[in-house]
Amino acid sequence: MAPAPPIASPFPLLWKCLVVAGLALVPLLAAPAQAQPALPLELNRLEPVTAPAEGCRIWMMLANDAPDSAAINALRLDLVVFSADGQIARRAAVELAPIGAGRTAVRLFDLAGLPCDRISRLLVNDVLACRIGGTEVADCADRLRPTSRAGIRFGL
C-alpha cells in the first residue's frame, strides 16, 4: 500500500498574505506629518530712547499669516543681547503673543541702560513658552525664521 500524500500546511500561504498586507501599510506609516507653517520673526528696528532712562527700543515683527495658521496664544523668547565687543550685555525674556490667525503683529520692548549703538547682535537663545491653537508646541524654535532689517545680526 502506498503512503498517503502529505497534507499541505496553510501557514506558508497565510505568511505570504501577512507579508503582502504589511508591505501595503508601510507607505501609510511612513507618510510624513503635515509640515507646520514657519513663523517669520523680523528684528525690524533699533530706536534710541532717552526717557525715562537712556536705552534702546527693540521693534520686532512676527508674521502668523500662513494659510491655515492658528492663533498664537503664547510665544515667550529668551533673548541674549551682545555688545559691540561681542560680550553678552543683557538677557531678556520677551512675550510676543497673542497673535491671531492670519495676522502680523509688531511688538516692542526697551532695554534700559544699553544704547542701541552698543548692540551688535541679538540671539534667540531659547523658546520659553509656545502655545499655538491652544496646544503646547515643542518644536517652536525650529519654526522660527529670524531676519533683521536693523543692521545687526539676529538669529537662533
C-alpha positions as CSV (number, residue, x, y, z in Angstrom):
1,M,0.0,0.0,0.0
2,A,1.3,3.5,-1.0
3,P,1.8,6.1,1.7
4,A,-0.8,8.9,1.9
5,P,0.2,12.2,0.3
6,P,1.3,14.9,2.8
7,I,-1.3,17.4,3.7
8,A,-0.3,20.9,2.6
9,S,0.1,23.3,5.5
10,P,-1.9,26.6,5.2
11,F,0.9,28.5,7.1
12,P,3.1,29.4,4.1
13,L,0.1,30.9,2.3
14,L,-1.0,32.7,5.4
15,W,2.5,34.0,6.0
16,K,2.7,35.4,2.4
17,C,-0.6,37.2,2.9
18,L,0.5,38.8,6.1
19,V,3.8,40.0,4.5
20,V,1.9,41.5,1.5
21,A,-0.6,43.2,3.8
22,G,2.3,44.6,6.0
23,L,4.1,45.9,2.9
24,A,0.9,47.6,1.8
25,L,0.8,49.5,5.1
26,V,4.4,50.8,5.0
27,P,3.6,53.9,2.9
28,L,0.8,54.8,5.3
29,L,3.0,54.5,8.3
30,A,5.9,56.3,6.7
31,A,3.9,59.3,5.5
32,P,5.4,62.5,6.8
33,A,3.4,64.6,9.2
34,Q,2.0,67.7,7.7
35,A,4.6,70.4,7.9
36,Q,3.7,73.2,10.3
37,P,4.0,76.7,8.9
38,A,7.1,78.7,9.5
39,L,7.0,81.7,11.9
40,P,8.9,84.7,10.3
41,L,10.3,86.8,13.0
42,E,11.9,90.1,12.0
43,L,14.1,92.4,14.0
44,N,12.8,95.5,12.3
45,R,14.4,98.4,14.1
46,L,16.5,99.7,17.0
47,E,15.5,103.1,18.3
48,P,17.4,105.1,20.9
49,V,15.3,106.2,23.8
50,T,16.1,108.8,26.5
51,A,13.2,108.8,28.8
52,P,12.7,107.6,31.4
53,A,16.2,106.3,31.0
54,E,18.7,106.1,28.2
55,G,18.4,102.8,26.3
56,C,17.3,101.1,23.2
57,R,13.8,100.2,22.0
58,I,13.7,97.0,20.0
59,W,11.0,96.6,17.4
60,M,10.1,93.1,16.3
61,M,7.5,91.8,13.8
62,L,6.0,88.3,13.8
63,A,4.0,87.1,10.9
64,N,1.4,84.5,11.6
65,D,-0.2,84.8,8.1
66,A,0.4,81.4,6.6
67,P,-2.6,79.6,5.1
68,D,-4.3,77.5,7.8
69,S,-2.4,79.2,10.6
70,A,-3.8,79.0,14.1
71,A,-3.7,81.8,16.7
72,I,-0.5,82.0,18.7
73,N,-1.6,82.0,22.3
74,A,1.9,82.2,23.9
75,L,5.3,82.8,22.5
76,R,7.9,83.8,25.0
77,L,11.5,84.0,23.9
78,D,14.8,84.1,25.8
79,L,16.9,86.8,24.1
80,V,20.6,87.4,24.6
81,V,22.0,90.8,23.6
82,F,25.6,91.1,22.7
83,S,27.6,94.3,23.0
84,A,29.8,95.8,20.3
85,D,32.8,93.9,21.7
86,G,31.0,90.6,21.4
87,Q,30.4,90.1,25.1
88,I,27.0,89.3,26.5
89,A,25.4,92.5,27.6
90,R,21.9,91.5,28.6
91,R,19.5,88.7,28.7
92,A,15.7,89.3,28.5
93,A,12.5,87.3,28.3
94,V,10.0,88.8,25.9
95,E,6.4,87.8,25.2
96,L,5.3,88.2,21.5
97,A,1.8,86.7,21.8
98,P,-1.1,86.8,21.5
99,I,-1.3,87.0,17.7
100,G,-4.4,86.0,15.9
101,A,-4.5,83.6,12.9
102,G,-3.8,85.3,9.6
103,R,-2.3,88.3,11.4
104,T,1.1,90.1,11.6
105,A,2.0,91.9,14.8
106,V,4.6,94.3,15.9
107,R,6.0,94.1,19.5
108,L,8.5,96.4,21.1
109,F,10.4,96.4,24.3
110,D,13.0,98.7,25.9
111,L,16.5,97.8,27.1
112,A,17.2,100.5,29.7
113,G,20.9,101.4,30.2
114,L,22.0,99.9,26.9
115,P,22.4,102.4,24.0
116,C,21.5,101.0,20.5
117,D,24.9,101.7,19.1
118,R,26.4,99.3,21.7
119,I,24.3,96.3,20.4
120,S,26.0,94.1,17.8
121,R,23.8,91.0,17.9
122,L,20.5,89.6,19.2
123,L,20.3,85.9,19.7
124,V,17.1,83.9,20.3
125,N,18.6,81.6,22.9
126,D,15.5,79.6,23.7
127,V,11.8,79.4,23.4
128,L,10.5,79.6,26.9
129,A,6.8,79.0,26.0
130,C,5.0,78.3,22.8
131,R,1.3,77.6,22.5
132,I,-0.4,77.7,19.1
133,G,-4.1,76.9,18.6
134,G,-4.4,76.2,22.3
135,T,-1.7,73.4,22.1
136,E,1.8,73.4,23.5
137,V,4.3,73.2,20.7
138,A,7.6,71.5,21.3
139,D,9.3,72.4,18.0
140,C,8.6,76.1,18.1
141,A,12.3,77.2,17.7
142,D,12.6,75.1,14.6
143,R,9.7,77.0,13.1
144,L,11.1,80.5,13.7
145,R,12.7,82.2,10.7
146,P,14.6,85.2,12.1
147,T,15.7,88.0,9.8
148,S,17.0,91.5,10.5
149,R,16.5,95.0,8.9
150,A,18.1,96.7,11.9
151,G,21.7,96.4,10.7
152,I,22.8,93.8,13.4
153,R,22.9,90.0,13.4
154,F,19.7,88.3,14.6
155,G,19.2,84.6,14.7
156,L,18.9,81.3,16.5
